Amino acid sequence: MDATGREVRCTEDADKANLLTDFYFSIYTEEIEEGPRVSNKIYNECEDITLTTQLVATKLSQLNISKSPGPDLIHPRVLYEDRDVIAYPLKLLFERSLETGQLPADWKYSTITAIYKKGPKSDVGNYRPVSLTSVICKVLESIIRDHSMKHLLKNELLSNQQHGFIKRRSMALQLLTMLDNWTEALETGGQIDTIYTDYEKAFDKVPHIRLVKKIASFGLPQQTVRWMEAFLNGRQY
C-alpha cells in the first residue's frame, strides 16, 4: 500500500524506491514559515563551543569501525586509524563550519535504507527509514550534542522523569523506578493508574521550525542554533 492507503504493486527496484520515498515524505510535519508560538522565556545563556585538537582526536578514537561509511564513502576505520594526523585539520574545518553556520554539501546528503519492522511486507508503512550520513559530520554532531546536553542538565531544563537519550538515565532504570513505585503502592494499598502512549514515527515528525525556536529559547549559543538550523535545512536524499 502507498501513502494514501491505495494498493499498488511494484516489481521494479526503481518503482519500489519511489513508493518508499513518497511514503516517507508524506509523514513529515509541514509548518507555516513563522511556525507556532514558543515560550519566549530565556534561560541562562550557554557559551560557544571551544574546540581542541585533543577533543576531536578523542571523538575519532570512539568511532565504531564496524559501521558503514556515509554517502561521501569515508569509512570510519580510516578516520579512526588516521585520527592523530587528521584531528587538527578537522578541528579547523569544524570551527569554520560553526563560525559561518554552513555545512559542506556532502554533510547534507543521506543514503536511505528501508529496514523491515513488522507486519505484512507488502505494506510500505512497515519499513523504517535508516539514514547513512557523513561520519565526519557525525563527529561534529557528537561534540555539539555533548555541549548542549551539559547546558540542559546543568540548568535543569530536562525533567527528572525523562529517561532514554540521557547518560545514566536508561529505560532499564525507568522500569526499575516504576517497579519500586508500583510495589510500594501495592504494599500500602494504594491505587495504580497507568497510561501507555506511542508516538508513531516520532523522530520523522519532529517539526523543524518549532525545534529550532525551542532550542534558541533554552539559551543555547546563537552559533549552535544557527548551525543546527543549517543542518536541518536543504537536506538531500
Contacts in CASP RR format, 6 or more apart in sequence:
PFRMAT RR
TARGET T0000
AUTHOR 0000-0000-0000
METHOD contacts of the structure
MODEL  1
MDATGREVRCTEDADKANLLTDFYFSIYTEEIEEGPRVSNKIYNECEDIT
LTTQLVATKLSQLNISKSPGPDLIHPRVLYEDRDVIAYPLKLLFERSLET
GQLPADWKYSTITAIYKKGPKSDVGNYRPVSLTSVICKVLESIIRDHSMK
HLLKNELLSNQQHGFIKRRSMALQLLTMLDNWTEALETGGQIDTIYTDYE
KAFDKVPHIRLVKKIASFGLPQQTVRWMEAFLNGRQY
1 7 0 8 1.000
1 8 0 8 1.000
1 122 0 8 1.000
1 123 0 8 1.000
1 124 0 8 1.000
1 125 0 8 1.000
2 8 0 8 1.000
2 19 0 8 1.000
2 22 0 8 1.000
2 23 0 8 1.000
2 124 0 8 1.000
3 22 0 8 1.000
3 23 0 8 1.000
3 25 0 8 1.000
3 26 0 8 1.000
3 27 0 8 1.000
3 124 0 8 1.000
4 26 0 8 1.000
8 19 0 8 1.000
10 16 0 8 1.000
10 19 0 8 1.000
19 124 0 8 1.000
20 112 0 8 1.000
20 114 0 8 1.000
20 124 0 8 1.000
20 127 0 8 1.000
20 129 0 8 1.000
21 112 0 8 1.000
21 237 0 8 1.000
23 124 0 8 1.000
23 125 0 8 1.000
24 112 0 8 1.000
24 129 0 8 1.000
24 204 0 8 1.000
27 201 0 8 1.000
27 204 0 8 1.000
27 205 0 8 1.000
28 204 0 8 1.000
28 205 0 8 1.000
29 205 0 8 1.000
29 206 0 8 1.000
29 207 0 8 1.000
31 207 0 8 1.000
31 208 0 8 1.000
31 209 0 8 1.000
31 210 0 8 1.000
33 209 0 8 1.000
34 209 0 8 1.000
35 207 0 8 1.000
35 209 0 8 1.000
35 210 0 8 1.000
35 213 0 8 1.000
36 207 0 8 1.000
36 209 0 8 1.000
36 210 0 8 1.000
38 210 0 8 1.000
38 213 0 8 1.000
38 214 0 8 1.000
38 217 0 8 1.000
39 217 0 8 1.000
40 217 0 8 1.000
41 217 0 8 1.000
42 217 0 8 1.000
42 219 0 8 1.000
43 155 0 8 1.000
43 157 0 8 1.000
43 217 0 8 1.000
43 218 0 8 1.000
43 219 0 8 1.000
44 155 0 8 1.000
44 219 0 8 1.000
45 219 0 8 1.000
45 221 0 8 1.000
46 147 0 8 1.000
46 148 0 8 1.000
46 151 0 8 1.000
46 219 0 8 1.000
46 220 0 8 1.000
46 221 0 8 1.000
46 224 0 8 1.000
47 221 0 8 1.000
48 98 0 8 1.000
48 221 0 8 1.000
48 223 0 8 1.000
48 224 0 8 1.000
49 98 0 8 1.000
49 143 0 8 1.000
49 144 0 8 1.000
49 147 0 8 1.000
49 221 0 8 1.000
49 223 0 8 1.000
49 224 0 8 1.000
51 91 0 8 1.000
51 94 0 8 1.000
51 95 0 8 1.000
51 98 0 8 1.000
51 143 0 8 1.000
52 91 0 8 1.000
53 87 0 8 1.000
53 88 0 8 1.000
53 91 0 8 1.000
54 87 0 8 1.000
55 91 0 8 1.000
55 143 0 8 1.000
56 87 0 8 1.000
56 88 0 8 1.000
56 90 0 8 1.000
56 91 0 8 1.000
56 94 0 8 1.000
56 139 0 8 1.000
56 143 0 8 1.000
57 83 0 8 1.000
57 84 0 8 1.000
57 87 0 8 1.000
59 139 0 8 1.000
59 142 0 8 1.000
59 143 0 8 1.000
60 79 0 8 1.000
60 80 0 8 1.000
60 83 0 8 1.000
60 86 0 8 1.000
60 87 0 8 1.000
60 90 0 8 1.000
60 139 0 8 1.000
61 80 0 8 1.000
61 83 0 8 1.000
63 76 0 8 1.000
63 79 0 8 1.000
63 80 0 8 1.000
63 135 0 8 1.000
63 139 0 8 1.000
64 76 0 8 1.000
65 75 0 8 1.000
65 76 0 8 1.000
65 77 0 8 1.000
65 80 0 8 1.000
67 76 0 8 1.000
67 135 0 8 1.000
68 75 0 8 1.000
68 132 0 8 1.000
69 75 0 8 1.000
69 76 0 8 1.000
69 132 0 8 1.000
69 135 0 8 1.000
70 111 0 8 1.000
70 132 0 8 1.000
70 133 0 8 1.000
70 134 0 8 1.000
70 135 0 8 1.000
71 106 0 8 1.000
71 109 0 8 1.000
71 110 0 8 1.000
71 111 0 8 1.000
71 132 0 8 1.000
71 133 0 8 1.000
71 134 0 8 1.000
72 106 0 8 1.000
72 109 0 8 1.000
72 134 0 8 1.000
72 136 0 8 1.000
74 134 0 8 1.000
74 135 0 8 1.000
74 136 0 8 1.000
75 135 0 8 1.000
76 135 0 8 1.000
79 86 0 8 1.000
79 135 0 8 1.000
79 136 0 8 1.000
79 139 0 8 1.000
90 136 0 8 1.000
90 139 0 8 1.000
93 136 0 8 1.000
94 139 0 8 1.000
94 140 0 8 1.000
94 143 0 8 1.000
97 103 0 8 1.000
97 104 0 8 1.000
97 140 0 8 1.000
97 227 0 8 1.000
98 223 0 8 1.000
98 224 0 8 1.000
98 227 0 8 1.000
99 223 0 8 1.000
101 223 0 8 1.000
101 226 0 8 1.000
101 227 0 8 1.000
101 230 0 8 1.000
102 230 0 8 1.000
103 137 0 8 1.000
103 227 0 8 1.000
103 230 0 8 1.000
103 231 0 8 1.000
106 134 0 8 1.000
107 133 0 8 1.000
107 134 0 8 1.000
107 136 0 8 1.000
107 137 0 8 1.000
107 231 0 8 1.000
108 231 0 8 1.000
108 234 0 8 1.000
108 235 0 8 1.000
108 236 0 8 1.000
109 133 0 8 1.000
109 134 0 8 1.000
109 235 0 8 1.000
109 236 0 8 1.000
109 237 0 8 1.000
110 131 0 8 1.000
110 132 0 8 1.000
110 133 0 8 1.000
110 235 0 8 1.000
110 236 0 8 1.000
110 237 0 8 1.000
111 131 0 8 1.000
111 132 0 8 1.000
111 133 0 8 1.000
111 237 0 8 1.000
112 129 0 8 1.000
112 130 0 8 1.000
112 131 0 8 1.000
112 132 0 8 1.000
112 237 0 8 1.000
113 129 0 8 1.000
113 130 0 8 1.000
113 131 0 8 1.000
113 132 0 8 1.000
114 127 0 8 1.000
114 128 0 8 1.000
114 129 0 8 1.000
114 130 0 8 1.000
115 127 0 8 1.000
115 128 0 8 1.000
115 129 0 8 1.000
115 130 0 8 1.000
116 126 0 8 1.000
116 127 0 8 1.000
116 128 0 8 1.000
117 126 0 8 1.000
117 127 0 8 1.000
117 128 0 8 1.000
118 126 0 8 1.000
119 126 0 8 1.000
120 126 0 8 1.000
129 204 0 8 1.000
131 237 0 8 1.000
141 231 0 8 1.000
144 224 0 8 1.000
144 227 0 8 1.000
144 228 0 8 1.000
147 224 0 8 1.000
148 215 0 8 1.000
148 220 0 8 1.000
148 224 0 8 1.000
149 166 0 8 1.000
149 167 0 8 1.000
151 157 0 8 1.000
151 218 0 8 1.000
151 219 0 8 1.000
151 220 0 8 1.000
152 158 0 8 1.000
152 218 0 8 1.000
153 166 0 8 1.000
155 218 0 8 1.000
157 218 0 8 1.000
158 166 0 8 1.000
162 169 0 8 1.000
163 169 0 8 1.000
163 170 0 8 1.000
163 171 0 8 1.000
163 173 0 8 1.000
163 174 0 8 1.000
164 170 0 8 1.000
164 171 0 8 1.000
164 174 0 8 1.000
182 192 0 8 1.000
185 191 0 8 1.000
185 192 0 8 1.000
186 192 0 8 1.000
199 205 0 8 1.000
208 229 0 8 1.000
208 232 0 8 1.000
208 233 0 8 1.000
211 232 0 8 1.000
212 225 0 8 1.000
212 228 0 8 1.000
212 229 0 8 1.000
212 232 0 8 1.000
215 224 0 8 1.000
215 225 0 8 1.000
215 228 0 8 1.000
216 222 0 8 1.000
216 225 0 8 1.000
END
